[in-house]
């Protein structure tokens, strides 16, 4: 597996983002994640976006983090917000999400961020299990979906 830094607007990132949005729509019955994201949100040193490629150079997993500081949506100073963690269906169960997550945590720590935060939902039990087994604990709701009953927010000190 080859993990590469790309921009959030890279064609492979756009392709995988479309796939994850379709999965969100299927699971939650809406249009996908409505959180506003911009390519520059993930530009170092304020963030990073990663794609894992298989041995045939196909994009198969993705994830990014972006800097957040204290704001009206419940973030705290020094937060690194995890976004768009996704593994294509045929590659699940091989530890790719855990590898992407570890690389993102390491990068955010090196950038001086002090806490990784994420928002997921009750209809993504495998995501909740990954984060819980990786040391994430429930935290005060934050972000676009902080008032939604299906939303679950987690944090981990870096």
Z-matrix of the N, CA and C atoms (Angstrom, degrees):
N
C 1 1.451
C 2 1.523 1 108.75
N 3 1.296 2 115.80 1 134.74
C 4 1.453 3 122.48 2 -179.26
C 5 1.532 4 108.05 3 -116.38
N 6 1.316 5 117.56 4 116.96
C 7 1.468 6 121.39 5 179.41
C 8 1.519 7 108.19 6 -101.25
N 9 1.343 8 115.85 7 126.17
C 10 1.460 9 121.36 8 -177.68
C 11 1.522 10 110.90 9 -124.68
N 12 1.335 11 114.59 10 146.37
C 13 1.468 12 120.90 11 170.37
C 14 1.525 13 107.87 12 -79.22
N 15 1.312 14 116.40 13 133.07
C 16 1.462 15 121.78 14 175.72
C 17 1.522 16 108.00 15 -138.79
N 18 1.306 17 116.70 16 167.32
C 19 1.466 18 119.64 17 171.55
C 20 1.521 19 108.65 18 -79.92
N 21 1.301 20 116.10 19 154.20
C 22 1.460 21 121.88 20 179.61
C 23 1.530 22 111.40 21 -63.58
N 24 1.325 23 117.44 22 -21.60
C 25 1.464 24 120.25 23 178.31
C 26 1.532 25 113.04 24 -97.94
N 27 1.327 26 118.31 25 9.56
C 28 1.457 27 122.83 26 174.56
C 29 1.534 28 108.39 27 -61.34
N 30 1.336 29 119.62 28 143.35
C 31 1.476 30 120.54 29 -178.19
C 32 1.528 31 114.65 30 -53.49
N 33 1.344 32 118.14 31 -38.50
C 34 1.464 33 119.47 32 178.22
C 35 1.526 34 111.54 33 -69.13
N 36 1.317 35 117.18 34 -35.28
C 37 1.469 36 120.96 35 176.75
C 38 1.525 37 110.18 36 -66.57
N 39 1.322 38 116.67 37 -41.49
C 40 1.464 39 120.72 38 178.46
C 41 1.529 40 110.04 39 -62.72
N 42 1.328 41 116.81 40 -43.79
C 43 1.470 42 121.43 41 179.05
C 44 1.527 43 111.10 42 -58.98
N 45 1.339 44 116.64 43 -50.07
C 46 1.464 45 119.57 44 -179.34
C 47 1.522 46 111.87 45 -68.30
N 48 1.329 47 117.09 46 -34.39
C 49 1.464 48 119.62 47 176.67
C 50 1.530 49 110.33 48 -63.14
N 51 1.326 50 117.05 49 -40.76
C 52 1.467 51 120.03 50 176.73
C 53 1.527 52 110.82 51 -61.24
N 54 1.339 53 116.50 52 -39.06
C 55 1.466 54 120.04 53 179.23
C 56 1.525 55 111.68 54 -66.81
N 57 1.327 56 117.05 55 -43.67
C 58 1.459 57 119.00 56 -179.86
C 59 1.528 58 110.34 57 -67.46
N 60 1.316 59 117.81 58 -36.89
C 61 1.468 60 120.49 59 177.72
C 62 1.534 61 110.45 60 -63.72
N 63 1.326 62 117.00 61 -39.59
C 64 1.469 63 120.34 62 177.57
C 65 1.533 64 110.31 63 -64.21
N 66 1.327 65 116.59 64 -37.84
C 67 1.464 66 119.12 65 178.02
C 68 1.525 67 111.29 66 -67.63
N 69 1.335 68 116.68 67 -41.58
C 70 1.470 69 119.27 68 175.54
C 71 1.526 70 110.46 69 -58.60
N 72 1.319 71 116.93 70 -44.35
C 73 1.464 72 121.16 71 -179.21
C 74 1.522 73 110.32 72 -61.79
N 75 1.325 74 117.18 73 -41.18
C 76 1.459 75 121.19 74 179.25
C 77 1.525 76 111.32 75 -65.70
N 78 1.318 77 116.82 76 -43.22
C 79 1.465 78 120.23 77 -177.15
C 80 1.529 79 112.71 78 -73.73
N 81 1.332 80 116.25 79 -38.45
C 82 1.465 81 119.90 80 -172.87
C 83 1.523 82 113.56 81 -106.42
N 84 1.334 83 117.74 82 -7.36
C 85 1.454 84 120.99 83 176.40
C 86 1.510 85 114.43 84 70.83
N 87 1.342 86 116.44 85 32.45
C 88 1.461 87 119.03 86 178.31
C 89 1.520 88 109.05 87 -136.28
N 90 1.290 89 117.56 88 -156.12
C 91 1.459 90 121.99 89 -176.49
C 92 1.526 91 113.96 90 -88.70
N 93 1.306 92 118.65 91 2.19
C 94 1.457 93 121.41 92 -176.36
C 95 1.511 94 110.04 93 106.35
N 96 1.311 95 115.80 94 -168.71
C 97 1.465 96 122.21 95 -178.51
C 98 1.518 97 109.76 96 -73.55
N 99 1.329 98 116.40 97 120.09
C 100 1.464 99 121.54 98 -178.13
C 101 1.523 100 113.25 99 -89.73
N 102 1.332 101 117.63 100 2.88
C 103 1.466 102 120.46 101 177.71
C 104 1.525 103 109.45 102 -59.12
N 105 1.317 104 116.27 103 130.78
C 106 1.464 105 120.67 104 179.71
C 107 1.526 106 109.15 105 -76.25
N 108 1.333 107 115.81 106 124.59
C 109 1.458 108 122.47 107 177.92
C 110 1.526 109 108.49 108 -128.44
N 111 1.316 110 115.90 109 142.89
C 112 1.460 111 122.36 110 176.67
C 113 1.523 112 108.15 111 -124.28
N 114 1.319 113 116.39 112 148.64
C 115 1.468 114 120.12 113 180.00
C 116 1.525 115 111.27 114 -54.32
N 117 1.320 116 117.07 115 -40.59
C 118 1.467 117 120.06 116 -177.07
C 119 1.530 118 112.58 117 -68.05
N 120 1.341 119 118.50 118 -16.54
C 121 1.466 120 120.84 119 176.61
C 122 1.524 121 111.54 120 -59.70
N 123 1.330 122 116.18 121 -26.75
C 124 1.457 123 121.63 122 -174.10
C 125 1.530 124 112.87 123 -106.23
N 126 1.328 125 116.61 124 9.39
C 127 1.465 126 120.00 125 178.48
C 128 1.522 127 109.92 126 -79.08
N 129 1.351 128 116.39 127 128.90
C 130 1.465 129 119.58 128 175.91
C 131 1.527 130 110.86 129 -57.31
N 132 1.293 131 119.62 130 146.71
C 133 1.466 132 126.71 131 6.85
C 134 1.522 133 113.37 132 -93.13
N 135 1.329 134 118.44 133 7.58
C 136 1.468 135 121.79 134 -176.49
C 137 1.521 136 112.79 135 -90.14
N 138 1.327 137 117.04 136 3.77
C 139 1.447 138 121.27 137 179.52
C 140 1.509 139 110.39 138 171.60
N 141 1.315 140 115.27 139 -179.48
C 142 1.466 141 120.65 140 175.84
C 143 1.523 142 107.77 141 -158.42
N 144 1.319 143 115.50 142 152.40
C 145 1.458 144 121.32 143 175.72
C 146 1.520 145 107.59 144 -128.43
N 147 1.328 146 116.20 145 130.18
C 148 1.460 147 121.86 146 -175.86
C 149 1.528 148 111.06 147 -121.08
N 150 1.328 149 114.76 148 145.57
C 151 1.463 150 121.43 149 171.73
C 152 1.523 151 107.65 150 -130.04
N 153 1.330 152 116.17 151 134.10
C 154 1.459 153 122.05 152 172.47
C 155 1.522 154 108.06 153 -95.26
N 156 1.324 155 114.67 154 132.34
C 157 1.464 156 121.70 155 178.45
C 158 1.521 157 109.00 156 -112.55
N 159 1.333 158 116.41 157 141.64
C 160 1.462 159 120.18 158 178.16
C 161 1.528 160 110.46 159 -81.65
N 162 1.329 161 116.25 160 -175.86
C 163 1.460 162 120.92 161 -176.75
C 164 1.526 163 113.64 162 -66.04
N 165 1.331 164 117.24 163 -13.83
C 166 1.467 165 121.89 164 176.96
C 167 1.526 166 111.80 165 -100.93
N 168 1.356 167 115.95 166 11.77
C 169 1.459 168 124.22 167 179.31
C 170 1.534 169 113.04 168 65.51
N 171 1.332 170 115.63 169 30.00
C 172 1.466 171 120.77 170 175.32
C 173 1.525 172 108.68 171 -93.88
N 174 1.337 173 118.42 172 136.14
C 175 1.467 174 120.67 173 176.52
C 176 1.526 175 109.77 174 -71.66
N 177 1.336 176 116.17 175 124.06
C 178 1.468 177 119.10 176 -173.99
C 179 1.525 178 114.66 177 -126.21
N 180 1.320 179 117.76 178 -13.06
C 181 1.476 180 119.89 179 179.64
C 182 1.522 181 108.53 180 -155.08
N 183 1.317 182 114.61 181 153.09
C 184 1.457 183 119.06 182 -175.55
C 185 1.520 184 111.20 183 -151.38
N 186 1.307 185 114.51 184 162.37
C 187 1.457 186 121.52 185 174.38
C 188 1.518 187 109.51 186 177.27
N 189 1.312 188 115.50 187 155.21
C 190 1.451 189 119.99 188 179.08
C 191 1.516 190 111.01 189 -149.67
N 192 1.314 191 114.65 190 168.83
C 193 1.466 192 120.61 191 171.20
C 194 1.515 193 107.77 192 -135.44
N 195 1.331 194 113.92 193 150.51
C 196 1.465 195 120.29 194 175.72
C 197 1.518 196 108.81 195 -135.14
N 198 1.321 197 115.47 196 146.47
C 199 1.464 198 120.99 197 -179.94
C 200 1.518 199 110.60 198 -67.62
N 201 1.318 200 114.05 199 139.38
C 202 1.457 201 121.86 200 171.73
C 203 1.520 202 106.48 201 -136.33
N 204 1.296 203 115.50 202 146.16
C 205 1.451 204 121.54 203 172.38
C 206 1.519 205 107.27 204 -129.12
N 207 1.323 206 116.19 205 176.79
C 208 1.471 207 120.49 206 -176.01
C 209 1.530 208 109.41 207 -48.34
N 210 1.339 209 115.05 208 127.72
C 211 1.463 210 120.13 209 -179.20
C 212 1.523 211 110.54 210 -150.97
N 213 1.317 212 115.33 211 178.25
C 214 1.469 213 121.23 212 -176.92
C 215 1.525 214 112.45 213 -72.80
N 216 1.341 215 117.71 214 -9.36
C 217 1.459 216 120.70 215 178.96
C 218 1.532 217 112.60 216 -95.77
N 219 1.344 218 117.72 217 6.51
C 220 1.453 219 120.96 218 172.93
C 221 1.513 220 116.49 219 98.27
N 222 1.319 221 117.69 220 5.87
C 223 1.467 222 119.14 221 176.14
C 224 1.522 223 110.17 222 -75.44
N 225 1.332 224 115.59 223 162.08
C 226 1.460 225 122.99 224 178.41
C 227 1.523 226 109.28 225 -116.74
N 228 1.315 227 116.72 226 157.92
C 229 1.463 228 120.54 227 176.09
C 230 1.528 229 109.79 228 -56.44
N 231 1.327 230 115.74 229 134.69
C 232 1.453 231 121.53 230 177.62
C 233 1.510 232 115.51 231 88.41
N 234 1.339 233 118.15 232 4.31
C 235 1.457 234 120.37 233 179.39
C 236 1.527 235 112.04 234 -71.16
N 237 1.314 236 115.27 235 144.29
C 238 1.459 237 124.28 236 167.38
C 239 1.528 238 104.50 237 -116.89
N 240 1.321 239 116.89 238 115.73
C 241 1.464 240 120.62 239 -176.61
C 242 1.523 241 110.03 240 -93.74
N 243 1.319 242 115.44 241 122.41
C 244 1.448 243 122.29 242 177.85
C 245 1.520 244 109.51 243 -76.39
N 246 1.342 245 116.94 244 132.92
C 247 1.457 246 121.08 245 179.89
C 248 1.530 247 110.52 246 -138.54
N 249 1.302 248 115.34 247 148.54
C 250 1.456 249 126.17 248 170.52
C 251 1.524 250 115.51 249 55.90
N 252 1.334 251 115.43 250 39.15
C 253 1.459 252 119.44 251 171.04
C 254 1.524 253 107.43 252 -67.71
N 255 1.340 254 116.20 253 125.94
C 256 1.463 255 119.67 254 -175.61
C 257 1.515 256 109.67 255 -160.93
N 258 1.330 257 115.32 256 140.21
C 259 1.461 258 122.51 257 172.76
C 260 1.526 259 106.86 258 -128.36
N 261 1.333 260 117.06 259 132.19
C 262 1.463 261 119.89 260 179.15
C 263 1.526 262 108.86 261 -61.13
N 264 1.325 263 115.87 262 147.88
C 265 1.464 264 122.16 263 -171.37
C 266 1.526 265 113.57 264 -52.03
N 267 1.322 266 118.11 265 -44.72
C 268 1.460 267 120.09 266 -175.12
C 269 1.528 268 114.31 267 -71.89
N 270 1.330 269 118.01 268 -8.52
C 271 1.461 270 121.86 269 -179.52
C 272 1.528 271 112.94 270 -111.05
N 273 1.308 272 117.49 271 6.00
C 274 1.466 273 120.73 272 -178.91
C 275 1.528 274 111.18 273 -72.07
N 276 1.322 275 115.30 274 153.78
C 277 1.461 276 120.92 275 178.49
C 278 1.517 277 113.77 276 83.75
N 279 1.324 278 117.93 277 12.36
C 280 1.472 279 121.90 278 -178.26
C 281 1.528 280 112.66 279 -113.67
N 282 1.332 281 116.86 280 8.88
C 283 1.461 282 120.12 281 177.56
C 284 1.517 283 115.28 282 83.75
N 285 1.334 284 117.86 283 9.70
C 286 1.464 285 120.24 284 -178.29
C 287 1.520 286 112.25 285 -66.26
N 288 1.311 287 117.37 286 -42.67
C 289 1.471 288 120.04 287 -179.64
C 290 1.526 289 110.09 288 -61.62
N 291 1.316 290 116.64 289 -40.98
C 292 1.465 291 120.62 290 179.71
C 293 1.536 292 110.66 291 -65.03
N 294 1.327 293 117.74 292 -37.98
C 295 1.470 294 120.95 293 178.04
C 296 1.522 295 111.15 294 -67.39
N 297 1.324 296 116.95 295 -43.17
C 298 1.470 297 120.76 296 177.66
C 299 1.524 298 108.97 297 -62.87
N 300 1.333 299 116.97 298 -45.96
C 301 1.458 300 121.38 299 -179.06
C 302 1.529 301 110.64 300 -58.68
N 303 1.311 302 117.54 301 -45.65
C 304 1.459 303 120.88 302 179.39
C 305 1.521 304 112.22 303 -61.86
N 306 1.325 305 116.65 304 -41.70
C 307 1.467 306 120.54 305 178.94
C 308 1.523 307 110.80 306 -65.71
N 309 1.322 308 117.20 307 -38.62
C 310 1.468 309 120.48 308 179.11
C 311 1.523 310 111.07 309 -67.84
N 312 1.331 311 117.24 310 -41.75
C 313 1.466 312 120.12 311 177.71
C 314 1.525 313 110.58 312 -61.34
N 315 1.314 314 116.83 313 -45.16
C 316 1.463 315 121.14 314 179.96
C 317 1.530 316 111.07 315 -60.98
N 318 1.318 317 116.53 316 -43.71
C 319 1.459 318 120.79 317 -179.51
C 320 1.526 319 111.15 318 -65.24
N 321 1.333 320 117.29 319 -44.00
C 322 1.462 321 120.94 320 -179.76
C 323 1.533 322 111.06 321 -64.36
N 324 1.318 323 116.53 322 -40.38
C 325 1.466 324 121.42 323 177.35
C 326 1.534 325 109.80 324 -61.25
N 327 1.333 326 116.76 325 -45.67
C 328 1.467 327 121.29 326 179.96
C 329 1.526 328 111.66 327 -63.94
N 330 1.335 329 116.77 328 -27.40
C 331 1.459 330 121.48 329 178.40
C 332 1.529 331 112.80 330 -83.00
N 333 1.336 332 117.01 331 -0.57
C 334 1.459 333 120.84 332 177.29
C 335 1.519 334 115.20 333 91.34
N 336 1.300 335 117.11 334 8.04
C 337 1.462 336 120.11 335 176.42
C 338 1.526 337 108.56 336 -74.45
N 339 1.331 338 118.24 337 148.27
C 340 1.457 339 121.00 338 -173.84
C 341 1.524 340 114.19 339 -110.78
N 342 1.334 341 116.53 340 -14.95
C 343 1.468 342 119.58 341 -178.01
C 344 1.522 343 108.57 342 -147.78
N 345 1.337 344 116.58 343 132.45
C 346 1.461 345 121.30 344 173.07
C 347 1.520 346 106.65 345 -96.38
N 348 1.326 347 116.33 346 130.58
C 349 1.457 348 121.34 347 179.08
C 350 1.524 349 109.00 348 -125.83
N 351 1.310 350 114.73 349 155.38
C 352 1.465 351 119.33 350 178.36
C 353 1.512 352 109.54 351 -154.30
N 354 1.311 353 113.89 352 156.31
C 355 1.463 354 121.41 353 174.87
C 356 1.513 355 106.21 354 -124.71
N 357 1.324 356 115.83 355 131.30
C 358 1.454 357 122.08 356 174.80
C 359 1.523 358 106.89 357 -135.98
N 360 1.300 359 117.32 358 -167.19
C 361 1.458 360 118.71 359 -177.00
C 362 1.516 361 112.33 360 -137.99
N 363 1.303 362 115.45 361 165.05
C 364 1.462 363 122.26 362 -176.70
C 365 1.527 364 112.73 363 -63.90
N 366 1.320 365 118.31 364 -20.71
C 367 1.463 366 121.01 365 179.59
C 368 1.528 367 111.90 366 -90.38
N 369 1.331 368 115.91 367 16.55
C 370 1.460 369 122.09 368 175.68
C 371 1.536 370 108.97 369 -128.41
N 372 1.342 371 116.48 370 62.57
C 373 1.462 372 119.25 371 -175.37
C 374 1.531 373 113.39 372 -62.00
N 375 1.332 374 117.59 373 -31.21
C 376 1.467 375 118.92 374 178.99
C 377 1.522 376 111.18 375 -68.34
N 378 1.329 377 117.67 376 -33.26
C 379 1.469 378 120.62 377 175.66
C 380 1.527 379 110.02 378 -67.69
N 381 1.311 380 116.91 379 -45.07
C 382 1.464 381 120.94 380 178.89
C 383 1.530 382 109.88 381 -59.57
N 384 1.341 383 117.37 382 -41.75
C 385 1.470 384 120.85 383 179.33
C 386 1.532 385 110.93 384 -64.48
N 387 1.334 386 117.83 385 -41.36
C 388 1.466 387 121.17 386 178.35
C 389 1.519 388 110.53 387 -60.03
N 390 1.323 389 116.56 388 -49.16
C 391 1.457 390 119.80 389 -176.79
C 392 1.525 391 111.48 390 -66.85
N 393 1.315 392 117.98 391 -42.37
C 394 1.468 393 120.51 392 178.85
C 395 1.523 394 110.73 393 -61.52
N 396 1.334 395 117.29 394 -41.56
C 397 1.466 396 120.62 395 -179.22
C 398 1.527 397 112.38 396 -74.43
N 399 1.343 398 116.29 397 -10.72
C 400 1.466 399 121.46 398 178.69
C 401 1.525 400 112.53 399 -102.58
N 402 1.332 401 117.01 400 11.52
C 403 1.458 402 121.01 401 174.77
C 404 1.515 403 115.95 402 94.01
N 405 1.315 404 117.94 403 8.85
C 406 1.470 405 120.88 404 178.04
C 407 1.516 406 109.26 405 -82.97
N 408 1.333 407 114.78 406 143.07
C 409 1.462 408 121.25 407 179.47
C 410 1.519 409 109.36 408 -126.08
N 411 1.336 410 117.64 409 151.80
C 412 1.462 411 119.70 410 177.51
C 413 1.526 412 110.79 411 -54.62
N 414 1.320 413 115.83 412 144.31
C 415 1.464 414 120.90 413 179.29
C 416 1.522 415 109.16 414 -137.12
N 417 1.328 416 114.95 415 174.24
C 418 1.460 417 120.94 416 177.26
C 419 1.523 418 109.30 417 -57.58
N 420 1.318 419 117.61 418 132.10
C 421 1.470 420 119.78 419 179.83
C 422 1.530 421 111.71 420 -56.00
N 423 1.326 422 114.97 421 143.18
C 424 1.459 423 121.78 422 178.80
C 425 1.525 424 108.10 423 -146.10
N 426 1.304 425 115.77 424 170.33
C 427 1.458 426 121.04 425 171.53
C 428 1.518 427 114.47 426 82.90
N 429 1.292 428 114.44 427 -174.63
C 430 1.460 429 123.61 428 -175.27
C 431 1.528 430 112.27 429 -56.43
N 432 1.320 431 117.54 430 -40.28
C 433 1.471 432 121.63 431 -174.29
C 434 1.527 433 113.80 432 -97.46
N 435 1.327 434 118.12 433 16.27
C 436 1.463 435 120.85 434 -172.99
C 437 1.524 436 114.33 435 -59.80
N 438 1.328 437 118.52 436 -21.78
C 439 1.466 438 120.87 437 -179.23
C 440 1.528 439 112.70 438 -100.40
N 441 1.328 440 118.15 439 2.29
C 442 1.463 441 121.94 440 -178.43
C 443 1.528 442 109.81 441 -85.38
N 444 1.343 443 118.01 442 133.79
C 445 1.463 444 120.08 443 -177.17
C 446 1.526 445 114.13 444 -64.96
N 447 1.337 446 119.09 445 -25.04
C 448 1.465 447 121.63 446 179.79
C 449 1.527 448 112.77 447 -83.88
N 450 1.322 449 117.38 448 -8.69
C 451 1.461 450 121.60 449 -176.78
C 452 1.525 451 110.66 450 -76.52
N 453 1.337 452 115.07 451 140.97
C 454 1.457 453 122.15 452 174.24
C 455 1.523 454 107.89 453 -132.31
N 456 1.331 455 116.61 454 127.88
C 457 1.454 456 121.98 455 -179.24
C 458 1.524 457 109.69 456 -112.46
N 459 1.338 458 114.69 457 140.65
C 460 1.448 459 121.81 458 -177.83
C 461 1.526 460 109.93 459 -134.53
N 462 1.327 461 115.84 460 156.83
C 463 1.463 462 121.54 461 178.96
C 464 1.519 463 109.65 462 -145.78
N 465 1.339 464 114.23 463 155.42
C 466 1.452 465 122.46 464 176.03
C 467 1.519 466 108.27 465 -146.15
N 468 1.329 467 115.57 466 130.64
C 469 1.468 468 118.80 467 176.19
C 470 1.521 469 108.83 468 -69.16
N 471 1.323 470 114.43 469 136.33
C 472 1.460 471 119.58 470 177.55
C 473 1.516 472 108.94 471 -94.62
